[in-house]
Amino acid sequence: MAPSFNSSHSSNNSRQSPASQSQTTFSSTSSDVASIHTFGPREKSPCKVLIVGAGVGGLMLALCLERAGIDYIILERTQQLPVPKSTIQLGPNTLRAIEQLGLLDEVMQVAKPVSTLTLMKHNMTVTGRMDCLFTKERYGHYSCIVQRSEFLRILISHLPQGKVLWGKYVLEIVNGDAGVQVRCSNGYIEEADIIIGADGAYSAVRQNIYRTMKTKNLLPKSDEEPLKHTLNAIIGVTQPLDRSRFPAAYEQFSEITVVVGKDPLYSLWLSPIVNNRVIWFVSGELLKPAEGENTNFKQSEFGPEAVDAFPPFSGQGAEQAIMDAIYLANHLYRLDENPVHEDYVKIFESYQRRRSPLVKSADQMTHSMTHLMNSQGFSADVKRKLMFALPDWVKNVGVDKMQVRPLLDYLAPVDDKGKKSVISSNAM
């Protein structure tokens, strides 16, 4: 997500901190922002947040802000929710916070837990199998495949009516003395204290930030390079399948099957989902790297260190967007009653410091795995066999490092059901 802000609110030495709004408090280890937080929503919103994009990240942030008592509005360019055509993967890192929000039972109704990942060669011989059921005992929840549109529908059902404004395509963003103003293609104008870009890879918010940073000579040269796509992917969902012909679609757990092609250099991914259907991906690296350039897209987000997009079949895109929302909501909750420009700077700098290392770690692991799954030749075959032959404790090392399982600090916490402790998340 790409935040932008501008504020000229005057300083007020008598500002009320969030800690004074509730008798139930606990301390934080963070030294960057207010060290006391509370359970429950703010009595008075410290700011208005404009969220651009009603996808997973945008809607999750909206729900987090709703529970925090922070004012917000969502602008979405489409007229309605997308038709069912893709899935997301949710795991222990996000399901714990989803449970904290009281949504776990609803989500699990449209989710199918993953049991194994089976890798096959083009001749359908099995290279190896990887168990995925261990995540329940080790981290507290199964890794699950969820239909994206159904997950979005659940999130929207927990927001007040009128909070999502459909058919609002953002054209222009202007920072003013009192905040930020957005103009949409239909002439609609919205104002807020800060704006959050959750509108996908071709983000209008991100491109506006890019233009602003460039005029001020703040944009790193690396971000002036066009985004280079390294993969092609086609994604689809079947209709409900015949049980006699496709019994795997009716199993309680989903076995993900990956078939690595030989010629052409593409791989097929198959995953049973709820309602007796199968989600499929055909993916592969570009044969001509030059075809991957897109000069209409710039990578810069808040600050100079933008994070690469995750491949759609990696399962990390939605997970990272949800964790973005959790971290950002925790930071915004700690704003003083009448925040000034420096308060917003402090909040976003702290957010970036905490999120950037975690996202980069997930990004590196995801792209390494994706390259390994889509590479061809004898060397790639050997590497894949070695990977599946590794002892479980070795495989778990990388997964352990990605486990943070953050919570919303202003809601009553839920127990961490995993036996493996998490690294210090500092979701603040």
N, C-alpha and C positions, 0 to 999 in steps of 0.2 A: 504494500500500500504506500502511496506517495502523499505525505502530508505537506500542506502549505499554510502559512499563517501570516497575519499582520494585525497589529493591535496598537492603538494609541491611548488605551485606558490609563487614567492617571493612577499614580501610586496612592495607597491608602494604608497607613500604619496600623489602623484598627481592624484590618481585615480578619474575618473569622475563618479559622482553619477547619477542615472537615472533622478533626478530632473533637471539636466542641459540639458537634451536632448529635452525638450519641453517647450513651453511658458505657456501651460495650466497645472497648478498644483493645488493641494489642500492638506491640511494637514491631518495627521493621528493621532489618539489618542494613537497609540502604542509607547511604550518607548523602545522596545527591538531591533528595527531595524530602518532603515532610515525612518524619519518621513514625508518625502515629496514624493508624487507619482505623476505620470503623466498619461494623456490619450494617448493612442497609443502605438505602439510597440517600443521596444528598437532599437536604430540605430545600435548597435553592441551587439551581444549576449555575455553575461558575462561567459557563460559556455556551454558545450554540455551535454544533458541529454539523457541517454539510458533507454528507457522504455521497460520492459519485459512483454509482454502480451497485445494483442489487444482486450481486453474485454471492458466493459463499462468504468471502471476506467482508463485504459491505453489510450484509444482513446479520452476520455474526457480531460485528462491531456494533450495529444498531441495537441488537438485543442486550449486549453487554452495557451499553450506555443507558438503555431503558431501565435496567436493573440498578444502575448507578445513580439514577435521577439526574442525568445530564441531557440537556435538550439537543435534539438532532433532527435532521430531515434527510431523506434519500432521494436522489435524482437518478432515474434509470431510463436509458435511451429506448429500450424496447417497450412494446405496449402491454406485454404480459409475460408470465413465466415461460421459459423455453419448453418445447415438447421433449418428452423422454428420449434422449439420444446418447447420453453419456453417464458415467458413474464417477464417484469419488471414493477414495479409500480413507477410512477413519481408523485410528489405532489408539493405543493407550495414551499417547501424548495429548490427544484431544478429547477422548471419551470421558476422561475424569472430569474435565470442566463441563462437558455436556451433561454429565450426571449432576454436577453441582447446580446447573441451571434448571434441573428438573425435566430434562428432555430425553433422558436415556431410554426410557421405555418406548416412547414414540419413535425414536430413531431406530431402535432395534427391530421394530415392526417392519421397517423397509430396508433392513440390512441383512447380509448373509456373511457369517464369519468365515475366514479363510483357514483351510486345514493344511494344505500343502502347495508347494510350487514345483511342478514337474517340467523339466527341460528335455526336449526331444530334438533329434537331428531331422534333416529333411526327409530321411527314409523311415521316420517314425520310430527309430530305436531310442530308448531312454538314456540320456546322458547322466541324469541324476535327479533326485528328489530332495526337497528341503522342507522340513517340518515347520509349520507356522503356529501350531497349537500351543507351543511353549509360552507365547506371549501372555496368555491368560494367567498362568501361575506366576510368571516372572515379573510381569509389568501390570497386572490387574485387569486387563481386558484383552479380548481377541482383536486381531486386525480384521476389519469388516469392509465389505464392498457395499456401497449405498448408492442408489439412483440419485443423481444430482438434483433433478427437478423435485423429487419428493422431499429431499432434505431442505431445499429452499422453501417449499410449501410449509414445512413444519416451523421453520424460523419465522416466516411471515405471519403464521397463525398466532404467534406469541407477541406480535407488535400491535399497537393500537392502529385502528384504521386511519388512513390519511398520512401515515408516516412515509409511505413509498409513493412517490410521484412518478407515474409511468409516462413514457413518451417524451422524456425531457433529455434531448441530446445537447450536451454542453459544447458551446462554440468558443466562448471567451471567458477568461477568468481575470479579474482585475483586483489587485490589492489596493485597498483604500485606507483612509485614516482610521476608520472604525472597524476594520476587518477585511473580509473578502466578498466580492460580488461576482456572481455567475450569470452569464446570459446564455440562454438556450436557443436552439434553431427556430422554435415557434414563438420567440419573443419573450418567453417567460424569464423573469429575473428573480434570483434568490440571493439573500445575504446571510452571512454567518461570521463568526469569529475566526474559525479555522475550516479548512477544507481537506478532506481525506480522499485520495484517489484510489478507488477499489474497482476500477472499470477496465481491468484486463490489460493484456500486453500492449494494445494500441491505445493507451490511456490518454484521454484529453487533458487530464490534470498533469500527467507527467510531461507531456509535450509543452504545456504552458510553462511549467517550471523550467524546462530546458531552455525555452526562449528567454525567460527572465534571467536565468543564470548566465546565459551567453552574452546578453547585453551588458552584464556587470562583470564580465571576464572571470566568472566563478566556475564555469563548466570545465572539468578536466578534459584534456585532449582525447583521452581514451573513450569518453562518452560522446564525442563527436563522430565516432565511427558508427556506421549503420549496424543494426542488429543482424547477425549472421545465423540463419537457421542451419542446423546440422542434421536434422532429421525430417523425414516425411512421416505422416501418420494419418490413417483413415480409421474412423471409429464408428461403430454401429451397435445396435441392440436388436436382437431377434424378437419375433412374436413368441408367445407361450408355445413351448415345444411339446411334441407327443411323448408321453412317458415311456411307451414301449420302445421308441427309437432313441431317446435321449434321457436315460434314467439318471445321469449325473445332474441334470437340471432340477431334479426333485430331491436331491440329498440335502440334509440339514446344513452341511458345510460345503464351501466352494473350493474346488481344487483348480488352481490356476495352471493352465498348460501353455507352455511357450514352445513353438516349433520354429527352429532356426533354419531358414531357407538356404539354398545353395546358389541357385541362379534363377531369378535375380536375387540381389542381396537384401532380402527382406525377411522379417520374422512375423509370425502369427501368434497373437495372445488370445486365449479364450478363458472366460471366467463366468461360471454360472452365477446368477443373481436371483433376487426374490421373484415370485410369480412365475417360476419355471421358465425363465428366459436366460439368454447368454449374452454377455457383452463381449465384443471382439475388437481387436486392434490389429491393423497391418502396419508395421513400422519398419523403417530402415534409414540408413545414412544416405545423404544426398550423393549422387554419382558425380555431379559437377558442383563443387563448393561455391563457385561464383553465383549459382542460382539461388543461394541462400541469403543474399544481401537484400535488405529492404531499407531504402533510404528515407522512408516515411516514419520510421520509428527510432526514437532515441532512448537510451537505457537509463538515463539519470533519474533518480528518485530524490528523497530528502538527503541532501549532502552528496559528496562525491562518490560514495561507494554503493553503486547499484548492485542488486543481486540478480543473477541470471534467472530466466524463467525455467520452470521444471517441465520435463517431458510429460505429456498428458497421461502416459501409462505408468508413470513412476509411483503414483500414489502420494506424492509429497506436496503437490500444489495446494490442495484443500487443507491439508494438515498445517502447512506453514501459514496459510492465510488465516486460519482460526487462531493459531498461536499469536500471529500479529495482532489480531483483535484483542486478545486477552491482555497482552503486554501493554498495548496502547490504552485500553480502557483503564487499567490499573494506574497508569501514569496520569491520565486526565482526571481521574477521581481525586487526585491529590492537589489539584489546582486550588489556589486560594480563592476566596469569595470574589475578589475583583482583580483578576490576573492582569498583569501588564506584559508587554512584549518580551521582556527578559524571562518571565515565567514560562512562556511557550517555548522559547529557545532551550531553556533548561530541560523541559519535559521531553522534547523531541531528540535532543542530544543524548539524554539518558536512555531513551527508547532505542535509538540506533546502536548505542554501545552494547546494550544487552542482547539485542536481536541479531545484529550482524554476524557475530562469530557462530551462533547456532545455525543460522540459515546457510552460511557459507559451508559449514561442515556437512549439512544435509545435501547441499548442492553438489559438493565434490563427490560424496558417496553415490548419489543418484546418477550423476553423469558417468562415473566410472563403471557402475553396474550396467547402465544403458549401453555404453560402448562395448562392454564385454558381451552382452546379449546379442548385439547386432553385428559384431565383427565376424569375418569369415576367415577360412584358411586353417591349416594344421595347428599353428600357434594358438589361435583363438579356441579351437577345440580342446587343446591340452589345458589351457587356462580354465575353461569352464569345468572340465572334469576335476581338476585340482580344487576348484572352489567348492564343488558339491561334495568332495571327499574330505574336506577339512573337518576336524572334530567340532562338535557343537560349541564347546567353550570358546574356540577361536572365532567361529561365526558370530557368537554373541557379543564379542568385544566391540565391534563396530556399532551394533544396535544399542548396546548399553550407553555408548557415548552420546547417542542422540536422544536419550530419555530425559526429559525435564518435567513432563506432566504438570504444567502450570495451572494455577487456580486464580479465580477472581478474588482479590484480597478483601473486598467489601461484602462478600456473601459468606454465609456459614460454610466452613470447609467440609469436604467429604473425605472419608478415609482413603488412604492409598493402599489398595488391595494387593499391590505387587510385592513380591518377596525381595526383588532387587531394588535397592534404594536409588534415587535419582541424583543427578548432579545438581548443585545449587542453581536453581532456575532463576532466582531474582526477577520474577515476573513483574516486579516493581521497576 
